[in-house]
Amino acid sequence: MKVLIVDDSAVYRAKIRSALTGVPWIEVVGSAANGKAALEFLEHQAVDLMTLDLEMPVMGGMETLQKLKVRTKRPKVIVLSSATRSGSEMTMEALASGANDFMAKPAMGGERVDPEALIRSDLLPKIQQFLRPGEIRGPQVQPVARAPSGSFTKKHLETFIPNVVVIASSTGGPAAHDLIFRDLGGIL
């Protein structure tokens, strides 16, 4: 998998590159300090996946996502930013704008934890989800644990009253959730 690293911080670009170096099924083909440079890179080099910071000078991540939308061949995008926390408005906006996944940047300095190890442990499973079967060579990331199989009780839909209703979604889901919940109006 060919990866492009897009971040205005030279330190983070180096840490992300170092975290991915040595993974046999990943080739870091380049890096860019902003979205404009990333889009120019994509004109000349095929890329399967791009890590993308949101807050950058010249062209930030959100504008980059908007410009990627109009491309016929575009890479998968994992937003890797200090602004992305689960459920944050910026994260939801990035996902709605075309990002495929997100991850919060680990804090640098003052910690006894190796930031490269944190990036590797969080980022590799996110990248792995975009691989085709058989594409991984060498050590694999641990697979996601499956729910234990158990016994199920048949319920009759006419008489079944659930205690909880759960709506889950993947990428693209925030827009669908907005549509569903907008129409519920004052019920919630």
Accessible surface in RSA format (square Angstrom, percent):
REM  Atomic radii and reference values for relative SASA: ProtOr
REM  Chains: A
REM  Algorithm: Lee & Richards
REM  Probe-radius: 1.40
REM  Slices: 20
REM RES _ NUM      All-atoms   Total-Side   Main-Chain    Non-polar    All polar
REM                ABS   REL    ABS   REL    ABS   REL    ABS   REL    ABS   REL
RES MET A   1    29.84  15.5   8.01   5.3  21.84  52.0  10.58   9.0  19.26  25.5
RES LYS A   2    76.38  37.3  76.38  46.9   0.00   0.0  35.62  32.1  40.76  43.4
RES VAL A   3     0.00   0.0   0.00   0.0   0.00   0.0   0.00   0.0   0.00   0.0
RES LEU A   4     0.00   0.0   0.00   0.0   0.00   0.0   0.00   0.0   0.00   0.0
RES ILE A   5     0.16   0.1   0.16   0.1   0.00   0.0   0.16   0.1   0.00   0.0
RES VAL A   6     1.76   1.2   0.00   0.0   1.76   4.2   0.00   0.0   1.76   4.8
RES ASP A   7     1.18   0.8   1.18   1.2   0.00   0.0   0.26   0.6   0.92   0.9
RES ASP A   8    61.07  42.8  40.54  40.3  20.53  48.5   4.60  10.8  56.46  56.3
RES SER A   9    34.67  29.3  26.38  35.2   8.29  19.1  26.57  56.6   8.10  11.4
RES ALA A  10    64.54  59.3  54.39  83.9  10.15  23.1  54.96  77.4   9.58  25.4
RES VAL A  11    88.94  58.5  84.52  76.5   4.42  10.6  88.76  77.1   0.18   0.5
RES TYR A  12    31.00  14.5  31.00  17.6   0.00   0.0  22.47  16.9   8.53  10.5
RES ARG A  13    49.09  20.6  48.12  24.5   0.97   2.3   6.63   9.1  42.46  25.7
RES ALA A  14    59.93  55.1  50.11  77.3   9.83  22.4  56.29  79.3   3.64   9.6
RES LYS A  15    56.24  27.4  56.09  34.4   0.14   0.3  18.07  16.3  38.17  40.7
RES ILE A  16     1.53   0.9   1.53   1.1   0.00   0.0   1.53   1.1   0.00   0.0
RES ARG A  17    92.90  39.0  92.90  47.4   0.00   0.0  38.65  52.8  54.26  32.9
RES SER A  18    43.79  37.0  35.00  46.7   8.79  20.3  19.28  41.1  24.51  34.3
RES ALA A  19     0.00   0.0   0.00   0.0   0.00   0.0   0.00   0.0   0.00   0.0
RES LEU A  20     1.19   0.7   0.00   0.0   1.19   3.0   0.00   0.0   1.19   3.2
RES THR A  21    93.31  66.4  73.62  74.6  19.69  46.9  70.13  94.2  23.18  35.0
RES GLY A  22    70.38  86.8   0.00   N/A  70.38  86.8  40.20 110.3  30.19  67.6
RES VAL A  23    18.22  12.0  13.42  12.1   4.80  11.6  15.21  13.2   3.01   8.2
RES PRO A  24    59.69  43.5  35.80  32.6  23.89  86.9  48.04  39.7  11.65  72.4
RES TRP A  25     2.81   1.1   1.60   0.8   1.21   2.8   2.67   1.4   0.15   0.2
RES ILE A  26    16.96   9.7   0.08   0.1  16.88  40.7   1.03   0.7  15.93  43.2
RES GLU A  27    97.67  56.1  93.34  70.6   4.33  10.3  39.78  76.9  57.89  47.3
RES VAL A  28    27.74  18.3   6.45   5.8  21.29  51.3   6.45   5.6  21.29  57.7
RES VAL A  29    33.96  22.3   6.01   5.4  27.95  67.3  12.70  11.0  21.26  57.6
RES GLY A  30    10.20  12.6   0.00   N/A  10.20  12.6  10.20  28.0   0.00   0.0
RES SER A  31    49.02  41.4  23.95  32.0  25.07  57.8   1.17   2.5  47.85  67.0
RES ALA A  32     7.71   7.1   1.62   2.5   6.09  13.9   7.71  10.9   0.00   0.0
RES ALA A  33    42.74  39.3  38.85  60.0   3.88   8.8  38.85  54.7   3.88  10.3
RES ASN A  34    21.59  14.9  21.59  20.9   0.00   0.0   0.00   0.0  21.59  20.9
RES GLY A  35     0.00   0.0   0.00   N/A   0.00   0.0   0.00   0.0   0.00   0.0
RES LYS A  36   104.06  50.8 103.65  63.6   0.41   1.0  60.89  54.8  43.17  46.0
RES ALA A  37    36.37  33.4  30.85  47.6   5.52  12.5  32.13  45.3   4.24  11.2
RES ALA A  38     0.00   0.0   0.00   0.0   0.00   0.0   0.00   0.0   0.00   0.0
RES LEU A  39    18.49  10.3  18.29  13.1   0.20   0.5  18.49  13.0   0.00   0.0
RES GLU A  40    90.88  52.2  88.50  67.0   2.38   5.7  44.03  85.2  46.85  38.3
RES PHE A  41    53.26  26.6  45.22  28.0   8.04  20.9  52.49  31.8   0.77   2.2
RES LEU A  42    23.10  12.9   7.12   5.1  15.98  40.2   7.12   5.0  15.98  43.0
RES GLU A  43   113.91  65.4  82.20  62.2  31.71  75.5  28.39  54.9  85.52  69.8
RES HIS A  44   164.03  89.6 126.47  87.9  37.56  96.1  91.43  94.2  72.61  84.5
RES GLN A  45    57.47  32.1  50.50  36.9   6.97  16.6   9.44  20.1  48.03  36.4
RES ALA A  46    60.25  55.4  44.34  68.4  15.91  36.2  53.71  75.6   6.54  17.3
RES VAL A  47    11.49   7.6   0.00   0.0  11.49  27.7   0.42   0.4  11.07  30.0
RES ASP A  48    61.26  42.9  52.52  52.3   8.75  20.7  13.77  32.4  47.49  47.4
RES LEU A  49     0.00   0.0   0.00   0.0   0.00   0.0   0.00   0.0   0.00   0.0
RES MET A  50     0.00   0.0   0.00   0.0   0.00   0.0   0.00   0.0   0.00   0.0
RES THR A  51     0.94   0.7   0.93   0.9   0.02   0.0   0.57   0.8   0.37   0.6
RES LEU A  52     0.22   0.1   0.00   0.0   0.22   0.5   0.00   0.0   0.22   0.6
RES ASP A  53     7.21   5.0   6.59   6.6   0.62   1.5   0.00   0.0   7.21   7.2
RES LEU A  54     6.76   3.8   0.03   0.0   6.74  16.9   0.03   0.0   6.74  18.1
RES GLU A  55   100.70  57.8  87.24  66.0  13.46  32.0  39.41  76.2  61.30  50.0
RES MET A  56    20.76  10.8   0.00   0.0  20.76  49.4   3.81   3.2  16.96  22.5
RES PRO A  57    83.42  60.8  69.96  63.8  13.46  48.9  82.75  68.3   0.67   4.2
RES VAL A  58   110.89  73.0  60.89  55.1  50.00 120.5  72.95  63.4  37.93 102.9
RES MET A  59    18.64   9.7  16.82  11.1   1.81   4.3  18.62  15.8   0.02   0.0
RES GLY A  60    18.66  23.0   0.00   N/A  18.66  23.0  11.87  32.6   6.79  15.2
RES GLY A  61     0.00   0.0   0.00   N/A   0.00   0.0   0.00   0.0   0.00   0.0
RES MET A  62    35.76  18.5  35.19  23.3   0.57   1.4  35.19  29.9   0.57   0.8
RES GLU A  63    83.87  48.2  77.38  58.5   6.50  15.5  32.99  63.8  50.88  41.5
RES THR A  64     0.00   0.0   0.00   0.0   0.00   0.0   0.00   0.0   0.00   0.0
RES LEU A  65     2.74   1.5   1.82   1.3   0.93   2.3   1.82   1.3   0.93   2.5
RES GLN A  66    86.64  48.4  80.77  59.0   5.87  14.0  39.15  83.3  47.48  36.0
RES LYS A  67    89.37  43.6  84.82  52.0   4.56  10.8  35.03  31.5  54.34  57.9
RES LEU A  68     4.10   2.3   4.10   2.9   0.00   0.0   4.10   2.9   0.00   0.0
RES LYS A  69    95.72  46.7  80.33  49.3  15.39  36.6  47.90  43.1  47.82  50.9
RES VAL A  70   127.85  84.1  96.78  87.6  31.07  74.9 104.26  90.6  23.59  64.0
RES ARG A  71    53.77  22.6  45.53  23.2   8.25  19.6  21.76  29.7  32.02  19.4
RES THR A  72   146.76 104.4 109.15 110.7  37.61  89.6  88.26 118.5  58.51  88.4
RES LYS A  73   157.92  77.0 141.27  86.7  16.64  39.6 100.60  90.6  57.31  61.0
RES ARG A  74   127.14  53.4 101.81  51.9  25.32  60.3  20.42  27.9 106.72  64.7
RES PRO A  75    10.39   7.6   3.16   2.9   7.22  26.3   5.62   4.6   4.77  29.6
RES LYS A  76    89.01  43.4  88.12  54.1   0.89   2.1  39.57  35.6  49.44  52.7
RES VAL A  77     3.31   2.2   3.31   3.0   0.00   0.0   3.31   2.9   0.00   0.0
RES ILE A  78     0.00   0.0   0.00   0.0   0.00   0.0   0.00   0.0   0.00   0.0
RES VAL A  79     0.08   0.1   0.08   0.1   0.00   0.0   0.08   0.1   0.00   0.0
RES LEU A  80     1.81   1.0   1.51   1.1   0.30   0.8   1.51   1.1   0.30   0.8
RES SER A  81     0.30   0.3   0.30   0.4   0.00   0.0   0.00   0.0   0.30   0.4
RES SER A  82    68.08  57.5  55.80  74.5  12.28  28.3  31.14  66.3  36.94  51.7
RES ALA A  83    25.49  23.4   7.44  11.5  18.06  41.1  18.64  26.3   6.85  18.1
RES THR A  84     0.03   0.0   0.00   0.0   0.03   0.1   0.00   0.0   0.03   0.0
RES ARG A  85   125.14  52.5 123.41  62.9   1.73   4.1  64.19  87.7  60.95  36.9
RES SER A  86   100.47  84.9  72.01  96.1  28.47  65.6  37.30  79.4  63.17  88.5
RES GLY A  87    58.85  72.6   0.00   N/A  58.85  72.6  30.86  84.7  27.99  62.7
RES SER A  88    31.37  26.5  20.69  27.6  10.68  24.6  31.30  66.6   0.07   0.1
RES GLU A  89   149.26  85.7 136.66 103.4  12.60  30.0  56.26 108.8  93.00  75.9
RES MET A  90    63.43  32.8  59.23  39.2   4.20  10.0  53.99  45.9   9.44  12.5
RES THR A  91     0.39   0.3   0.37   0.4   0.01   0.0   0.37   0.5   0.01   0.0
RES MET A  92    76.86  39.8  75.69  50.1   1.17   2.8  68.99  58.7   7.86  10.4
RES GLU A  93    90.81  52.1  84.37  63.8   6.43  15.3  30.58  59.2  60.22  49.2
RES ALA A  94     0.49   0.4   0.49   0.8   0.00   0.0   0.49   0.7   0.00   0.0
RES LEU A  95    22.88  12.7  20.15  14.4   2.73   6.9  20.15  14.2   2.73   7.4
RES ALA A  96    51.41  47.3  29.33  45.3  22.08  50.2  31.54  44.4  19.87  52.6
RES SER A  97     8.95   7.6   8.13  10.8   0.82   1.9   0.78   1.7   8.17  11.4
RES GLY A  98    37.29  46.0   0.00   N/A  37.29  46.0  24.24  66.5  13.06  29.2
RES ALA A  99     0.00   0.0   0.00   0.0   0.00   0.0   0.00   0.0   0.00   0.0
RES ASN A 100    32.04  22.1  26.31  25.4   5.73  13.8   0.48   1.1  31.56  30.5
RES ASP A 101    25.11  17.6  24.06  23.9   1.06   2.5   3.38   8.0  21.73  21.7
RES PHE A 102    44.26  22.1  43.54  27.0   0.72   1.9  43.54  26.4   0.72   2.1
RES MET A 103     7.72   4.0   3.24   2.1   4.48  10.7   7.72   6.6   0.00   0.0
RES ALA A 104    35.16  32.3  23.92  36.9  11.24  25.6  23.92  33.7  11.24  29.8
RES LYS A 105    19.51   9.5  12.12   7.4   7.39  17.6   2.04   1.8  17.46  18.6
RES PRO A 106    17.74  12.9   6.37   5.8  11.37  41.3  17.60  14.5   0.14   0.9
RES ALA A 107    63.99  58.8  46.94  72.4  17.05  38.8  55.66  78.4   8.33  22.1
RES MET A 108    60.23  31.2  32.98  21.8  27.24  64.9  28.81  24.5  31.41  41.6
RES GLY A 109    62.34  76.9   0.00   N/A  62.34  76.9  41.43 113.7  20.91  46.8
RES GLY A 110    93.49 115.3   0.00   N/A  93.49 115.3  46.55 127.7  46.94 105.1
RES GLU A 111    84.90  48.7  56.22  42.5  28.68  68.3  34.77  67.3  50.12  40.9
RES ARG A 112   245.14 102.9 203.49 103.7  41.64  99.1  84.59 115.6 160.54  97.3
RES VAL A 113    77.30  50.9  66.56  60.3  10.75  25.9  71.19  61.9   6.12  16.6
RES ASP A 114    73.79  51.7  63.58  63.3  10.21  24.1  33.47  78.8  40.32  40.2
RES PRO A 115    22.04  16.1  21.49  19.6   0.55   2.0  22.04  18.2   0.00   0.0
RES GLU A 116    38.13  21.9  38.13  28.8   0.00   0.0   1.54   3.0  36.59  29.9
RES ALA A 117    42.51  39.1  38.48  59.4   4.03   9.2  39.63  55.8   2.87   7.6
RES LEU A 118    58.38  32.5  57.94  41.5   0.44   1.1  58.32  41.0   0.06   0.2
RES ILE A 119     0.35   0.2   0.35   0.3   0.00   0.0   0.35   0.3   0.00   0.0
RES ARG A 120    83.03  34.9  82.85  42.2   0.17   0.4  33.77  46.2  49.26  29.9
RES SER A 121    70.27  59.4  48.53  64.8  21.74  50.1  51.26 109.2  19.02  26.6
RES ASP A 122    69.23  48.5  62.79  62.5   6.44  15.2  11.61  27.3  57.62  57.5
RES LEU A 123     0.00   0.0   0.00   0.0   0.00   0.0   0.00   0.0   0.00   0.0
RES LEU A 124    18.20  10.1  18.20  13.0   0.00   0.0  18.20  12.8   0.00   0.0
RES PRO A 125    54.46  39.7  44.92  40.9   9.54  34.7  46.38  38.3   8.08  50.2
RES LYS A 126    52.96  25.8  51.25  31.4   1.71   4.1  23.96  21.6  29.00  30.9
RES ILE A 127     0.00   0.0   0.00   0.0   0.00   0.0   0.00   0.0   0.00   0.0
RES GLN A 128    40.16  22.5  34.60  25.3   5.56  13.2  11.54  24.6  28.63  21.7
RES GLN A 129   100.96  56.5  62.10  45.4  38.86  92.5  37.02  78.8  63.94  48.5
RES PHE A 130    42.08  21.1  20.63  12.8  21.45  55.8  25.59  15.5  16.49  47.2
RES LEU A 131    23.77  13.2   3.13   2.2  20.63  51.9   3.25   2.3  20.52  55.2
RES ARG A 132   166.94  70.1 163.07  83.1   3.87   9.2  68.07  93.0  98.87  59.9
RES PRO A 133   139.89 102.0 106.17  96.8  33.72 122.6 118.88  98.2  21.01 130.5
RES GLY A 134    79.51  98.1   0.00   N/A  79.51  98.1  41.37 113.5  38.15  85.4
RES GLU A 135    36.03  20.7  28.58  21.6   7.45  17.7  23.96  46.3  12.07   9.9
RES ILE A 136    34.05  19.4  17.53  13.1  16.53  39.8  17.53  12.6  16.53  44.8
RES ARG A 137   143.74  60.4 139.02  70.9   4.72  11.2  70.57  96.4  73.17  44.3
RES GLY A 138    51.45  63.5   0.00   N/A  51.45  63.5  27.37  75.1  24.08  53.9
RES PRO A 139   109.78  80.0  91.42  83.3  18.36  66.8 103.70  85.6   6.08  37.8
RES GLN A 140   118.04  66.0  93.05  68.0  24.99  59.5  18.14  38.6  99.90  75.8
RES VAL A 141    27.17  17.9  19.82  17.9   7.36  17.7  25.98  22.6   1.19   3.2
RES GLN A 142   152.04  85.0 138.23 101.0  13.81  32.9  61.57 131.0  90.47  68.6
RES PRO A 143   110.06  80.2  90.02  82.1  20.04  72.8  96.34  79.5  13.72  85.3
RES VAL A 144   136.04  89.5 116.85 105.8  19.19  46.2 123.31 107.1  12.73  34.5
RES ALA A 145    95.99  88.3  65.43 101.0  30.56  69.5  75.24 106.0  20.75  55.0
RES ARG A 146   220.85  92.7 191.94  97.8  28.91  68.8  70.92  96.9 149.93  90.9
RES ALA A 147    91.44  84.1  60.89  94.0  30.55  69.5  67.28  94.8  24.15  64.0
RES PRO A 148   127.36  92.8 100.84  91.9  26.52  96.4 111.25  91.9  16.11 100.1
RES SER A 149   114.30  96.6  80.88 107.9  33.42  77.0  51.29 109.2  63.02  88.3
RES GLY A 150    50.44  62.2   0.00   N/A  50.44  62.2  37.13 101.9  13.31  29.8
RES SER A 151   119.92 101.3  81.24 108.4  38.68  89.1  54.25 115.5  65.67  92.0
RES PHE A 152   188.95  94.5 155.03  96.0  33.92  88.3 157.88  95.7  31.07  88.9
RES THR A 153   106.87  76.0  84.32  85.5  22.54  53.7  53.12  71.3  53.75  81.3
RES LYS A 154   177.99  86.8 148.23  91.0  29.76  70.8 102.37  92.1  75.61  80.5
RES LYS A 155   125.15  61.1 101.37  62.2  23.78  56.6  54.24  48.8  70.91  75.5
RES HIS A 156   116.98  63.9 110.24  76.6   6.74  17.2  68.08  70.2  48.91  56.9
RES LEU A 157   153.35  85.4 138.12  98.8  15.22  38.3 139.82  98.2  13.53  36.4
RES GLU A 158   156.62  89.9 116.14  87.9  40.48  96.4  71.40 138.1  85.22  69.6
RES THR A 159   109.17  77.6  85.47  86.6  23.70  56.5  77.14 103.6  32.03  48.4
RES PHE A 160    91.04  45.5  70.48  43.7  20.56  53.5  76.36  46.3  14.68  42.0
RES ILE A 161   149.55  85.1 131.00  97.6  18.55  44.7 131.48  94.7  18.07  49.0
RES PRO A 162    61.96  45.2  45.73  41.7  16.23  59.0  47.22  39.0  14.74  91.6
RES ASN A 163   154.77 106.7 115.90 112.0  38.87  93.6  30.21  72.7 124.57 120.4
RES VAL A 164   109.49  72.0  86.53  78.3  22.96  55.3  92.19  80.1  17.30  46.9
RES VAL A 165   116.38  76.6  86.45  78.3  29.93  72.1  89.51  77.8  26.87  72.9
RES VAL A 166   119.69  78.8  88.41  80.0  31.28  75.4  91.24  79.3  28.45  77.2
RES ILE A 167    78.88  44.9  54.17  40.4  24.71  59.6  57.46  41.4  21.42  58.1
RES ALA A 168    90.16  82.9  57.87  89.3  32.29  73.4  62.91  88.6  27.25  72.2
RES SER A 169    62.73  53.0  17.88  23.9  44.85 103.3  25.91  55.2  36.82  51.6
RES SER A 170    93.01  78.6  72.05  96.2  20.96  48.3  54.02 115.0  38.99  54.6
RES THR A 171    62.98  44.8  34.44  34.9  28.53  68.0  27.71  37.2  35.27  53.3
RES GLY A 172    40.01  49.3   0.00   N/A  40.01  49.3  31.69  87.0   8.32  18.6
RES GLY A 173     5.04   6.2   0.00   N/A   5.04   6.2   4.16  11.4   0.88   2.0
RES PRO A 174    14.25  10.4  12.82  11.7   1.43   5.2  14.17  11.7   0.09   0.5
RES ALA A 175    57.18  52.6  48.53  74.9   8.65  19.7  51.90  73.1   5.28  14.0
RES ALA A 176    48.03  44.2  42.08  64.9   5.95  13.5  47.14  66.4   0.89   2.4
RES HIS A 177    43.96  24.0  43.75  30.4   0.21   0.5  30.64  31.6  13.33  15.5
RES ASP A 178    86.60  60.7  80.96  80.6   5.64  13.3  17.72  41.7  68.88  68.7
RES LEU A 179    99.23  55.3  99.23  71.0   0.00   0.0  99.23  69.7   0.00   0.0
RES ILE A 180    72.66  41.3  65.12  48.5   7.54  18.2  70.81  51.0   1.86   5.0
RES PHE A 181    84.90  42.5  75.85  47.0   9.05  23.6  76.23  46.2   8.66  24.8
RES ARG A 182   158.88  66.7 133.11  67.9  25.76  61.3  72.91  99.6  85.96  52.1
RES ASP A 183   113.36  79.4  78.95  78.6  34.41  81.4  32.98  77.6  80.38  80.2
RES LEU A 184    59.89  33.4  55.52  39.7   4.37  11.0  56.11  39.4   3.78  10.2
RES GLY A 185    54.83  67.6   0.00   N/A  54.83  67.6  38.25 105.0  16.58  37.1
RES GLY A 186    83.45 102.9   0.00   N/A  83.45 102.9  44.01 120.8  39.45  88.3
RES ILE A 187   138.12  78.6 105.87  78.9  32.26  77.7 113.11  81.5  25.01  67.9
RES LEU A 188   148.79  82.9  87.97  62.9  60.81 152.9 114.55  80.4  34.24  92.1
END  Absolute sums over single chains surface
CHAIN  1 A    11855.9       8973.2       2882.6       6972.9       4883.0
END  Absolute sums over all chains
TOTAL         11855.9       8973.2       2882.6       6972.9       4883.0
